[in-house]
Amino acid sequence: MPLTLQQRLHEAEEAYHRLQIGESAAEVRDSNGESVRYTQANQARLRAYIADLKVQIAAEAAGTAATTGPLNPMFG
């Protein structure tokens, strides 16, 4: 059974916490149900995934469809 957005967010936040307290790696399941391994080196990707899940949850709560795609950070 696929995880809900809220369940995926909880799992991702737990993984981020584990990285922050010094664990070498953490795994979460993505929207496709595949396991993704995050490490200290790619924790920024995990933060971006958490942010994307929060946007999707907010859009769901507002009754609008969130468009998802690649995250393109803007600097400057």
PDB file with SEQRES, HELIX, SHEET and CRYST1 records, atoms N, CA, C and O in Angstrom:
SEQRES   1 A   76  MET PRO LEU THR LEU GLN GLN ARG LEU HIS GLU ALA GLU          
SEQRES   2 A   76  GLU ALA TYR HIS ARG LEU GLN ILE GLY GLU SER ALA ALA          
SEQRES   3 A   76  GLU VAL ARG ASP SER ASN GLY GLU SER VAL ARG TYR THR          
SEQRES   4 A   76  GLN ALA ASN GLN ALA ARG LEU ARG ALA TYR ILE ALA ASP          
SEQRES   5 A   76  LEU LYS VAL GLN ILE ALA ALA GLU ALA ALA GLY THR ALA          
SEQRES   6 A   76  ALA THR THR GLY PRO LEU ASN PRO MET PHE GLY                  
HELIX    1 AA1 LEU A    5  GLN A   20  1                                  16    
HELIX    2 AA2 GLN A   40  ASN A   42  5                                   3    
HELIX    3 AA3 GLN A   43  ALA A   62  1                                  20    
SHEET    1 AA1 2 ALA A  25  ARG A  29  0                                        
SHEET    2 AA1 2 SER A  35  THR A  39 -1                                        
CRYST1    1.000    1.000    1.000  90.00  90.00  90.00 P 1           1          
ATOM      1  N   MET A   1       0.852  -1.178   0.000  1.00  0.00           N  
ATOM      2  CA  MET A   1       0.000   0.000   0.000  1.00  0.00           C  
ATOM      3  C   MET A   1       0.894   1.235   0.000  1.00  0.00           C  
ATOM      4  O   MET A   1       1.808   1.336   0.818  1.00  0.00           O  
ATOM      5  N   PRO A   2       0.637   2.184  -0.917  1.00  0.00           N  
ATOM      6  CA  PRO A   2       1.464   3.389  -0.976  1.00  0.00           C  
ATOM      7  C   PRO A   2       1.278   4.260   0.273  1.00  0.00           C  
ATOM      8  O   PRO A   2       0.198   4.317   0.862  1.00  0.00           O  
ATOM      9  N   LEU A   3       2.339   4.914   0.644  1.00  0.00           N  
ATOM     10  CA  LEU A   3       2.283   5.817   1.791  1.00  0.00           C  
ATOM     11  C   LEU A   3       1.566   7.109   1.412  1.00  0.00           C  
ATOM     12  O   LEU A   3       1.630   7.549   0.265  1.00  0.00           O  
ATOM     13  N   THR A   4       0.887   7.709   2.380  1.00  0.00           N  
ATOM     14  CA  THR A   4       0.267   9.008   2.148  1.00  0.00           C  
ATOM     15  C   THR A   4       1.358  10.075   2.158  1.00  0.00           C  
ATOM     16  O   THR A   4       2.488   9.817   2.573  1.00  0.00           O  
ATOM     17  N   LEU A   5       1.012  11.265   1.700  1.00  0.00           N  
ATOM     18  CA  LEU A   5       1.970  12.370   1.726  1.00  0.00           C  
ATOM     19  C   LEU A   5       2.450  12.635   3.152  1.00  0.00           C  
ATOM     20  O   LEU A   5       3.638  12.858   3.385  1.00  0.00           O  
ATOM     21  N   GLN A   6       1.529  12.609   4.089  1.00  0.00           N  
ATOM     22  CA  GLN A   6       1.889  12.877   5.481  1.00  0.00           C  
ATOM     23  C   GLN A   6       2.837  11.806   6.019  1.00  0.00           C  
ATOM     24  O   GLN A   6       3.769  12.118   6.760  1.00  0.00           O  
ATOM     25  N   GLN A   7       2.604  10.554   5.651  1.00  0.00           N  
ATOM     26  CA  GLN A   7       3.485   9.476   6.097  1.00  0.00           C  
ATOM     27  C   GLN A   7       4.880   9.620   5.484  1.00  0.00           C  
ATOM     28  O   GLN A   7       5.889   9.404   6.155  1.00  0.00           O  
ATOM     29  N   ARG A   8       4.921   9.991   4.190  1.00  0.00           N  
ATOM     30  CA  ARG A   8       6.217  10.190   3.542  1.00  0.00           C  
ATOM     31  C   ARG A   8       6.954  11.360   4.170  1.00  0.00           C  
ATOM     32  O   ARG A   8       8.172  11.305   4.344  1.00  0.00           O  
ATOM     33  N   LEU A   9       6.221  12.432   4.516  1.00  0.00           N  
ATOM     34  CA  LEU A   9       6.850  13.580   5.158  1.00  0.00           C  
ATOM     35  C   LEU A   9       7.435  13.164   6.499  1.00  0.00           C  
ATOM     36  O   LEU A   9       8.574  13.511   6.813  1.00  0.00           O  
ATOM     37  N   HIS A  10       6.678  12.435   7.281  1.00  0.00           N  
ATOM     38  CA  HIS A  10       7.161  11.988   8.590  1.00  0.00           C  
ATOM     39  C   HIS A  10       8.431  11.148   8.425  1.00  0.00           C  
ATOM     40  O   HIS A  10       9.403  11.337   9.157  1.00  0.00           O  
ATOM     41  N   GLU A  11       8.419  10.229   7.474  1.00  0.00           N  
ATOM     42  CA  GLU A  11       9.575   9.365   7.238  1.00  0.00           C  
ATOM     43  C   GLU A  11      10.791  10.188   6.812  1.00  0.00           C  
ATOM     44  O   GLU A  11      11.903   9.938   7.276  1.00  0.00           O  
ATOM     45  N   ALA A  12      10.581  11.165   5.933  1.00  0.00           N  
ATOM     46  CA  ALA A  12      11.680  12.005   5.458  1.00  0.00           C  
ATOM     47  C   ALA A  12      12.243  12.873   6.581  1.00  0.00           C  
ATOM     48  O   ALA A  12      13.458  13.037   6.693  1.00  0.00           O  
ATOM     49  N   GLU A  13      11.362  13.425   7.408  1.00  0.00           N  
ATOM     50  CA  GLU A  13      11.829  14.244   8.525  1.00  0.00           C  
ATOM     51  C   GLU A  13      12.602  13.408   9.546  1.00  0.00           C  
ATOM     52  O   GLU A  13      13.582  13.878  10.124  1.00  0.00           O  
ATOM     53  N   GLU A  14      12.163  12.177   9.763  1.00  0.00           N  
ATOM     54  CA  GLU A  14      12.892  11.281  10.665  1.00  0.00           C  
ATOM     55  C   GLU A  14      14.278  10.971  10.093  1.00  0.00           C  
ATOM     56  O   GLU A  14      15.268  10.947  10.824  1.00  0.00           O  
ATOM     57  N   ALA A  15      14.339  10.736   8.787  1.00  0.00           N  
ATOM     58  CA  ALA A  15      15.624  10.464   8.146  1.00  0.00           C  
ATOM     59  C   ALA A  15      16.550  11.672   8.263  1.00  0.00           C  
ATOM     60  O   ALA A  15      17.741  11.524   8.535  1.00  0.00           O  
ATOM     61  N   TYR A  16      15.999  12.863   8.057  1.00  0.00           N  
ATOM     62  CA  TYR A  16      16.811  14.080   8.177  1.00  0.00           C  
ATOM     63  C   TYR A  16      17.323  14.228   9.608  1.00  0.00           C  
ATOM     64  O   TYR A  16      18.477  14.604   9.816  1.00  0.00           O  
ATOM     65  N   HIS A  17      16.492  13.942  10.574  1.00  0.00           N  
ATOM     66  CA  HIS A  17      16.905  14.008  11.973  1.00  0.00           C  
ATOM     67  C   HIS A  17      18.057  13.036  12.230  1.00  0.00           C  
ATOM     68  O   HIS A  17      19.038  13.385  12.887  1.00  0.00           O  
ATOM     69  N   ARG A  18      17.929  11.819  11.709  1.00  0.00           N  
ATOM     70  CA  ARG A  18      18.993  10.831  11.911  1.00  0.00           C  
ATOM     71  C   ARG A  18      20.317  11.322  11.333  1.00  0.00           C  
ATOM     72  O   ARG A  18      21.372  11.117  11.934  1.00  0.00           O  
ATOM     73  N   LEU A  19      20.264  11.969  10.172  1.00  0.00           N  
ATOM     74  CA  LEU A  19      21.489  12.513   9.594  1.00  0.00           C  
ATOM     75  C   LEU A  19      22.061  13.626  10.473  1.00  0.00           C  
ATOM     76  O   LEU A  19      23.276  13.730  10.645  1.00  0.00           O  
ATOM     77  N   GLN A  20      21.185  14.447  11.021  1.00  0.00           N  
ATOM     78  CA  GLN A  20      21.633  15.562  11.841  1.00  0.00           C  
ATOM     79  C   GLN A  20      22.279  15.117  13.146  1.00  0.00           C  
ATOM     80  O   GLN A  20      23.133  15.819  13.687  1.00  0.00           O  
ATOM     81  N   ILE A  21      21.880  13.958  13.654  1.00  0.00           N  
ATOM     82  CA  ILE A  21      22.480  13.494  14.910  1.00  0.00           C  
ATOM     83  C   ILE A  21      23.672  12.578  14.667  1.00  0.00           C  
ATOM     84  O   ILE A  21      24.187  11.954  15.595  1.00  0.00           O  
ATOM     85  N   GLY A  22      24.105  12.502  13.411  1.00  0.00           N  
ATOM     86  CA  GLY A  22      25.356  11.824  13.122  1.00  0.00           C  
ATOM     87  C   GLY A  22      25.287  10.449  12.516  1.00  0.00           C  
ATOM     88  O   GLY A  22      26.329   9.837  12.283  1.00  0.00           O  
ATOM     89  N   GLU A  23      24.105   9.937  12.251  1.00  0.00           N  
ATOM     90  CA  GLU A  23      24.051   8.645  11.565  1.00  0.00           C  
ATOM     91  C   GLU A  23      24.601   8.824  10.157  1.00  0.00           C  
ATOM     92  O   GLU A  23      24.421   9.876   9.545  1.00  0.00           O  
ATOM     93  N   SER A  24      25.257   7.820   9.656  1.00  0.00           N  
ATOM     94  CA  SER A  24      25.942   7.950   8.380  1.00  0.00           C  
ATOM     95  C   SER A  24      25.005   7.950   7.173  1.00  0.00           C  
ATOM     96  O   SER A  24      25.340   8.526   6.138  1.00  0.00           O  
ATOM     97  N   ALA A  25      23.851   7.320   7.288  1.00  0.00           N  
ATOM     98  CA  ALA A  25      22.922   7.263   6.167  1.00  0.00           C  
ATOM     99  C   ALA A  25      21.518   7.004   6.685  1.00  0.00           C  
ATOM    100  O   ALA A  25      21.326   6.440   7.763  1.00  0.00           O  
ATOM    101  N   ALA A  26      20.539   7.430   5.892  1.00  0.00           N  
ATOM    102  CA  ALA A  26      19.135   7.201   6.219  1.00  0.00           C  
ATOM    103  C   ALA A  26      18.395   6.903   4.922  1.00  0.00           C  
ATOM    104  O   ALA A  26      18.729   7.453   3.872  1.00  0.00           O  
ATOM    105  N   GLU A  27      17.403   6.044   4.992  1.00  0.00           N  
ATOM    106  CA  GLU A  27      16.629   5.684   3.808  1.00  0.00           C  
ATOM    107  C   GLU A  27      15.180   6.087   3.978  1.00  0.00           C  
ATOM    108  O   GLU A  27      14.611   5.983   5.065  1.00  0.00           O  
ATOM    109  N   VAL A  28      14.584   6.554   2.871  1.00  0.00           N  
ATOM    110  CA  VAL A  28      13.157   6.861   2.827  1.00  0.00           C  
ATOM    111  C   VAL A  28      12.594   6.301   1.530  1.00  0.00           C  
ATOM    112  O   VAL A  28      13.335   6.025   0.587  1.00  0.00           O  
ATOM    113  N   ARG A  29      11.285   6.139   1.495  1.00  0.00           N  
ATOM    114  CA  ARG A  29      10.624   5.722   0.261  1.00  0.00           C  
ATOM    115  C   ARG A  29      10.100   6.961  -0.443  1.00  0.00           C  
ATOM    116  O   ARG A  29       9.477   7.822   0.178  1.00  0.00           O  
ATOM    117  N   ASP A  30      10.354   7.050  -1.742  1.00  0.00           N  
ATOM    118  CA  ASP A  30       9.893   8.202  -2.503  1.00  0.00           C  
ATOM    119  C   ASP A  30       8.472   7.983  -3.014  1.00  0.00           C  
ATOM    120  O   ASP A  30       7.824   6.996  -2.666  1.00  0.00           O  
ATOM    121  N   SER A  31       7.996   8.904  -3.837  1.00  0.00           N  
ATOM    122  CA  SER A  31       6.618   8.838  -4.326  1.00  0.00           C  
ATOM    123  C   SER A  31       6.356   7.609  -5.190  1.00  0.00           C  
ATOM    124  O   SER A  31       5.203   7.220  -5.375  1.00  0.00           O  
ATOM    125  N   ASN A  32       7.405   6.999  -5.717  1.00  0.00           N  
ATOM    126  CA  ASN A  32       7.251   5.789  -6.521  1.00  0.00           C  
ATOM    127  C   ASN A  32       7.326   4.525  -5.676  1.00  0.00           C  
ATOM    128  O   ASN A  32       7.198   3.415  -6.193  1.00  0.00           O  
ATOM    129  N   GLY A  33       7.534   4.698  -4.374  1.00  0.00           N  
ATOM    130  CA  GLY A  33       7.659   3.566  -3.485  1.00  0.00           C  
ATOM    131  C   GLY A  33       9.048   2.966  -3.460  1.00  0.00           C  
ATOM    132  O   GLY A  33       9.270   1.921  -2.848  1.00  0.00           O  
ATOM    133  N   GLU A  34       9.993   3.630  -4.130  1.00  0.00           N  
ATOM    134  CA  GLU A  34      11.361   3.142  -4.160  1.00  0.00           C  
ATOM    135  C   GLU A  34      12.137   3.686  -2.967  1.00  0.00           C  
ATOM    136  O   GLU A  34      11.873   4.794  -2.499  1.00  0.00           O  
ATOM    137  N   SER A  35      13.073   2.920  -2.490  1.00  0.00           N  
ATOM    138  CA  SER A  35      13.898   3.333  -1.365  1.00  0.00           C  
ATOM    139  C   SER A  35      15.030   4.222  -1.870  1.00  0.00           C  
ATOM    140  O   SER A  35      15.722   3.887  -2.831  1.00  0.00           O  
ATOM    141  N   VAL A  36      15.204   5.359  -1.202  1.00  0.00           N  
ATOM    142  CA  VAL A  36      16.264   6.299  -1.561  1.00  0.00           C  
ATOM    143  C   VAL A  36      17.150   6.459  -0.336  1.00  0.00           C  
ATOM    144  O   VAL A  36      16.658   6.694   0.768  1.00  0.00           O  
ATOM    145  N   ARG A  37      18.450   6.332  -0.532  1.00  0.00           N  
ATOM    146  CA  ARG A  37      19.423   6.423   0.565  1.00  0.00           C  
ATOM    147  C   ARG A  37      20.026   7.828   0.565  1.00  0.00           C  
ATOM    148  O   ARG A  37      20.555   8.290  -0.445  1.00  0.00           O  
ATOM    149  N   TYR A  38      19.938   8.491   1.703  1.00  0.00           N  
ATOM    150  CA  TYR A  38      20.513   9.820   1.866  1.00  0.00           C  
ATOM    151  C   TYR A  38      21.682   9.742   2.832  1.00  0.00           C  
ATOM    152  O   TYR A  38      21.657   8.987   3.804  1.00  0.00           O  
ATOM    153  N   THR A  39      22.705  10.534   2.549  1.00  0.00           N  
ATOM    154  CA  THR A  39      23.877  10.617   3.409  1.00  0.00           C  
ATOM    155  C   THR A  39      24.143  12.081   3.725  1.00  0.00           C  
ATOM    156  O   THR A  39      23.440  12.964   3.234  1.00  0.00           O  
ATOM    157  N   GLN A  40      25.152  12.337   4.540  1.00  0.00           N  
ATOM    158  CA  GLN A  40      25.529  13.713   4.841  1.00  0.00           C  
ATOM    159  C   GLN A  40      25.832  14.480   3.552  1.00  0.00           C  
ATOM    160  O   GLN A  40      25.551  15.675   3.457  1.00  0.00           O  
ATOM    161  N   ALA A  41      26.400  13.795   2.566  1.00  0.00           N  
ATOM    162  CA  ALA A  41      26.795  14.452   1.320  1.00  0.00           C  
ATOM    163  C   ALA A  41      25.609  14.936   0.488  1.00  0.00           C  
ATOM    164  O   ALA A  41      25.741  15.899  -0.266  1.00  0.00           O  
ATOM    165  N   ASN A  42      24.456  14.285   0.614  1.00  0.00           N  
ATOM    166  CA  ASN A  42      23.312  14.701  -0.208  1.00  0.00           C  
ATOM    167  C   ASN A  42      22.096  15.082   0.639  1.00  0.00           C  
ATOM    168  O   ASN A  42      20.957  14.948   0.193  1.00  0.00           O  
ATOM    169  N   GLN A  43      22.344  15.555   1.855  1.00  0.00           N  
ATOM    170  CA  GLN A  43      21.229  15.919   2.713  1.00  0.00           C  
ATOM    171  C   GLN A  43      20.447  17.117   2.166  1.00  0.00           C  
ATOM    172  O   GLN A  43      19.282  17.295   2.522  1.00  0.00           O  
ATOM    173  N   ALA A  44      21.056  17.940   1.313  1.00  0.00           N  
ATOM    174  CA  ALA A  44      20.323  19.046   0.701  1.00  0.00           C  
ATOM    175  C   ALA A  44      19.187  18.509  -0.178  1.00  0.00           C  
ATOM    176  O   ALA A  44      18.118  19.116  -0.249  1.00  0.00           O  
ATOM    177  N   ARG A  45      19.413  17.384  -0.839  1.00  0.00           N  
ATOM    178  CA  ARG A  45      18.346  16.761  -1.634  1.00  0.00           C  
ATOM    179  C   ARG A  45      17.202  16.316  -0.740  1.00  0.00           C  
ATOM    180  O   ARG A  45      16.033  16.427  -1.111  1.00  0.00           O  
ATOM    181  N   LEU A  46      17.541  15.811   0.442  1.00  0.00           N  
ATOM    182  CA  LEU A  46      16.512  15.387   1.384  1.00  0.00           C  
ATOM    183  C   LEU A  46      15.712  16.590   1.875  1.00  0.00           C  
ATOM    184  O   LEU A  46      14.489  16.509   1.989  1.00  0.00           O  
ATOM    185  N   ARG A  47      16.379  17.699   2.167  1.00  0.00           N  
ATOM    186  CA  ARG A  47      15.665  18.923   2.578  1.00  0.00           C  
ATOM    187  C   ARG A  47      14.733  19.394   1.464  1.00  0.00           C  
ATOM    188  O   ARG A  47      13.612  19.824   1.735  1.00  0.00           O  
ATOM    189  N   ALA A  48      15.189  19.317   0.216  1.00  0.00           N  
ATOM    190  CA  ALA A  48      14.352  19.715  -0.917  1.00  0.00           C  
ATOM    191  C   ALA A  48      13.137  18.789  -1.045  1.00  0.00           C  
ATOM    192  O   ALA A  48      12.036  19.245  -1.354  1.00  0.00           O  
ATOM    193  N   TYR A  49      13.340  17.497  -0.809  1.00  0.00           N  
ATOM    194  CA  TYR A  49      12.245  16.533  -0.860  1.00  0.00           C  
ATOM    195  C   TYR A  49      11.218  16.847   0.225  1.00  0.00           C  
ATOM    196  O   TYR A  49      10.014  16.789  -0.025  1.00  0.00           O  
ATOM    197  N   ILE A  50      11.685  17.179   1.423  1.00  0.00           N  
ATOM    198  CA  ILE A  50      10.793  17.545   2.529  1.00  0.00           C  
ATOM    199  C   ILE A  50       9.994  18.795   2.163  1.00  0.00           C  
ATOM    200  O   ILE A  50       8.786  18.848   2.390  1.00  0.00           O  
ATOM    201  N   ALA A  51      10.658  19.788   1.604  1.00  0.00           N  
ATOM    202  CA  ALA A  51       9.972  21.023   1.201  1.00  0.00           C  
ATOM    203  C   ALA A  51       8.912  20.731   0.145  1.00  0.00           C  
ATOM    204  O   ALA A  51       7.812  21.281   0.201  1.00  0.00           O  
ATOM    205  N   ASP A  52       9.237  19.871  -0.815  1.00  0.00           N  
ATOM    206  CA  ASP A  52       8.281  19.517  -1.861  1.00  0.00           C  
ATOM    207  C   ASP A  52       7.063  18.800  -1.278  1.00  0.00           C  
ATOM    208  O   ASP A  52       5.930  19.074  -1.674  1.00  0.00           O  
ATOM    209  N   LEU A  53       7.295  17.884  -0.340  1.00  0.00           N  
ATOM    210  CA  LEU A  53       6.178  17.203   0.304  1.00  0.00           C  
ATOM    211  C   LEU A  53       5.278  18.186   1.044  1.00  0.00           C  
ATOM    212  O   LEU A  53       4.055  18.054   1.010  1.00  0.00           O  
ATOM    213  N   LYS A  54       5.873  19.164   1.708  1.00  0.00           N  
ATOM    214  CA  LYS A  54       5.082  20.165   2.428  1.00  0.00           C  
ATOM    215  C   LYS A  54       4.228  20.981   1.465  1.00  0.00           C  
ATOM    216  O   LYS A  54       3.082  21.304   1.777  1.00  0.00           O  
ATOM    217  N   VAL A  55       4.770  21.315   0.306  1.00  0.00           N  
ATOM    218  CA  VAL A  55       3.994  22.042  -0.712  1.00  0.00           C  
ATOM    219  C   VAL A  55       2.821  21.186  -1.183  1.00  0.00           C  
ATOM    220  O   VAL A  55       1.700  21.677  -1.314  1.00  0.00           O  
ATOM    221  N   GLN A  56       3.083  19.910  -1.434  1.00  0.00           N  
ATOM    222  CA  GLN A  56       2.015  19.018  -1.882  1.00  0.00           C  
ATOM    223  C   GLN A  56       0.922  18.872  -0.824  1.00  0.00           C  
ATOM    224  O   GLN A  56      -0.266  18.866  -1.147  1.00  0.00           O  
ATOM    225  N   ILE A  57       1.330  18.756   0.439  1.00  0.00           N  
ATOM    226  CA  ILE A  57       0.354  18.636   1.524  1.00  0.00           C  
ATOM    227  C   ILE A  57      -0.471  19.899   1.651  1.00  0.00           C  
ATOM    228  O   ILE A  57      -1.686  19.825   1.834  1.00  0.00           O  
ATOM    229  N   ALA A  58       0.166  21.062   1.556  1.00  0.00           N  
ATOM    230  CA  ALA A  58      -0.556  22.335   1.634  1.00  0.00           C  
ATOM    231  C   ALA A  58      -1.535  22.472   0.476  1.00  0.00           C  
ATOM    232  O   ALA A  58      -2.662  22.933   0.662  1.00  0.00           O  
ATOM    233  N   ALA A  59      -1.110  22.076  -0.711  1.00  0.00           N  
ATOM    234  CA  ALA A  59      -1.992  22.153  -1.878  1.00  0.00           C  
ATOM    235  C   ALA A  59      -3.170  21.203  -1.728  1.00  0.00           C  
ATOM    236  O   ALA A  59      -4.299  21.538  -2.088  1.00  0.00           O  
ATOM    237  N   GLU A  60      -2.903  20.022  -1.197  1.00  0.00           N  
ATOM    238  CA  GLU A  60      -3.972  19.047  -0.970  1.00  0.00           C  
ATOM    239  C   GLU A  60      -4.983  19.591   0.037  1.00  0.00           C  
ATOM    240  O   GLU A  60      -6.192  19.444  -0.138  1.00  0.00           O  
ATOM    241  N   ALA A  61      -4.470  20.217   1.091  1.00  0.00           N  
ATOM    242  CA  ALA A  61      -5.345  20.783   2.119  1.00  0.00           C  
ATOM    243  C   ALA A  61      -6.168  21.944   1.573  1.00  0.00           C  
ATOM    244  O   ALA A  61      -7.302  22.165   1.999  1.00  0.00           O  
ATOM    245  N   ALA A  62      -5.593  22.681   0.631  1.00  0.00           N  
ATOM    246  CA  ALA A  62      -6.294  23.818   0.036  1.00  0.00           C  
ATOM    247  C   ALA A  62      -7.226  23.377  -1.093  1.00  0.00           C  
ATOM    248  O   ALA A  62      -7.991  24.178  -1.630  1.00  0.00           O  
ATOM    249  N   GLY A  63      -7.149  22.098  -1.443  1.00  0.00           N  
ATOM    250  CA  GLY A  63      -8.018  21.583  -2.493  1.00  0.00           C  
ATOM    251  C   GLY A  63      -7.521  21.873  -3.887  1.00  0.00           C  
ATOM    252  O   GLY A  63      -8.299  21.843  -4.840  1.00  0.00           O  
ATOM    253  N   THR A  64      -6.241  22.152  -4.026  1.00  0.00           N  
ATOM    254  CA  THR A  64      -5.664  22.398  -5.341  1.00  0.00           C  
ATOM    255  C   THR A  64      -4.635  21.332  -5.633  1.00  0.00           C  
ATOM    256  O   THR A  64      -4.079  20.722  -4.720  1.00  0.00           O  
ATOM    257  N   ALA A  65      -4.390  21.115  -6.887  1.00  0.00           N  
ATOM    258  CA  ALA A  65      -3.388  20.122  -7.281  1.00  0.00           C  
ATOM    259  C   ALA A  65      -2.022  20.786  -7.310  1.00  0.00           C  
ATOM    260  O   ALA A  65      -1.840  21.830  -7.935  1.00  0.00           O  
ATOM    261  N   ALA A  66      -1.085  20.185  -6.644  1.00  0.00           N  
ATOM    262  CA  ALA A  66       0.289  20.700  -6.676  1.00  0.00           C  
ATOM    263  C   ALA A  66       0.977  20.155  -7.913  1.00  0.00           C  
ATOM    264  O   ALA A  66       0.906  18.960  -8.202  1.00  0.00           O  
ATOM    265  N   THR A  67       1.624  21.013  -8.620  1.00  0.00           N  
ATOM    266  CA  THR A  67       2.410  20.539  -9.741  1.00  0.00           C  
ATOM    267  C   THR A  67       3.790  20.219  -9.222  1.00  0.00           C  
ATOM    268  O   THR A  67       4.434  21.038  -8.567  1.00  0.00           O  
ATOM    269  N   THR A  68       4.225  19.036  -9.520  1.00  0.00           N  
ATOM    270  CA  THR A  68       5.545  18.631  -9.071  1.00  0.00           C  
ATOM    271  C   THR A  68       6.421  18.382 -10.266  1.00  0.00           C  
ATOM    272  O   THR A  68       5.953  18.025 -11.347  1.00  0.00           O  
ATOM    273  N   GLY A  69       7.652  18.570 -10.062  1.00  0.00           N  
ATOM    274  CA  GLY A  69       8.634  18.352 -11.104  1.00  0.00           C  
ATOM    275  C   GLY A  69       9.992  18.596 -10.489  1.00  0.00           C  
ATOM    276  O   GLY A  69      10.136  18.646  -9.267  1.00  0.00           O  
ATOM    277  N   PRO A  70      10.981  18.746 -11.338  1.00  0.00           N  
ATOM    278  CA  PRO A  70      12.307  18.976 -10.792  1.00  0.00           C  
ATOM    279  C   PRO A  70      12.359  20.297 -10.045  1.00  0.00           C  
ATOM    280  O   PRO A  70      11.780  21.299 -10.466  1.00  0.00           O  
ATOM    281  N   LEU A  71      13.068  20.271  -8.927  1.00  0.00           N  
ATOM    282  CA  LEU A  71      13.253  21.490  -8.174  1.00  0.00           C  
ATOM    283  C   LEU A  71      14.408  22.264  -8.785  1.00  0.00           C  
ATOM    284  O   LEU A  71      15.500  21.723  -8.958  1.00  0.00           O  
ATOM    285  N   ASN A  72      14.175  23.506  -9.107  1.00  0.00           N  
ATOM    286  CA  ASN A  72      15.215  24.348  -9.697  1.00  0.00           C  
ATOM    287  C   ASN A  72      15.477  25.508  -8.747  1.00  0.00           C  
ATOM    288  O   ASN A  72      14.811  26.540  -8.823  1.00  0.00           O  
ATOM    289  N   PRO A  73      16.445  25.337  -7.855  1.00  0.00           N  
ATOM    290  CA  PRO A  73      16.722  26.415  -6.910  1.00  0.00           C  
ATOM    291  C   PRO A  73      17.256  27.648  -7.626  1.00  0.00           C  
ATOM    292  O   PRO A  73      18.011  27.556  -8.593  1.00  0.00           O  
ATOM    293  N   MET A  74      16.851  28.774  -7.134  1.00  0.00           N  
ATOM    294  CA  MET A  74      17.304  30.043  -7.698  1.00  0.00           C  
ATOM    295  C   MET A  74      18.176  30.719  -6.671  1.00  0.00           C  
ATOM    296  O   MET A  74      17.787  30.844  -5.510  1.00  0.00           O  
ATOM    297  N   PHE A  75      19.343  31.153  -7.078  1.00  0.00           N  
ATOM    298  CA  PHE A  75      20.264  31.852  -6.208  1.00  0.00           C  
ATOM    299  C   PHE A  75      20.464  33.249  -6.758  1.00  0.00           C  
ATOM    300  O   PHE A  75      20.470  33.471  -7.968  1.00  0.00           O  
ATOM    301  N   GLY A  76      20.626  34.172  -5.847  1.00  0.00           N  
ATOM    302  CA  GLY A  76      21.008  35.439  -6.380  1.00  0.00           C  
ATOM    303  C   GLY A  76      20.345  36.585  -5.851  1.00  0.00           C  
ATOM    304  O   GLY A  76      20.628  37.708  -6.267  1.00  0.00           O  
TER     305      GLY A  76                                                      
END                                                                             
